[in-house]
Amino acid sequence: MIDLLAPELKIVFCGTAKGTISARTGSFYANPSNRFYRTLHETGLTPERIDPAEFRRLLDYGIGLTDLNQVESGMDRVLNEKHFDLQGFREKMLHFRPRLIAFTSLTAARIFFADRTIRCGLQDRAIGDIPVVALPSTSGANAHWTRDRDHWYQLRALICRAENPSWGEEQKATE
């Protein structure tokens, strides 16, 4: 499966690798237990709930999709670290220049930054000058979803801030 990328998207979501069902169907986040598309709609990032088979429509909303591992599929625990193309991902992000990069799991963020201490939320490091956020996985296998899902609901504000870096300063000036 290829990436869903275009220049200057609002946000690019990056996972570790396609799940088994996604690899079989050719769609991102295709497992029926995955909360990805429902969450995009609930958080206001899409005005409607997109079906996984129609994932290409996300470009209409300024949303891109990719994975660190383009070779394998399956659960994170079965993936081989030699197949994670960290430099290739970095180069793609610097080429396409999304306003915000969001890792769709702590595992993906921890692999990319080689830092097992990363927590959910806006990171204190960027890719070039592109802000990065780490999110809890929307997988049905994520037992911490209820506790950590609020980070997904902060994305719209983070995108606004990334689109207008002086936004935070303007807000302070009007308070």
Salt bridges, closest charged atoms under 4 A:
ASP3 OD2 - LYS92 NZ 2.64
GLU48 OE2 - ARG57 NH2 2.55
GLU54 OE1 - ARG57 NH1 3.28
ASP67 OD2 - LYS18 NZ 2.15
ASP115 OD2 - ARG125 NH2 2.66
ASP124 OD1 - ARG125 NE 3.57
ASP129 OD1 - ARG97 NH2 2.41
ASP148 OD1 - ARG147 NE 3.00
GLU169 OE2 - LYS172 NZ 3.74
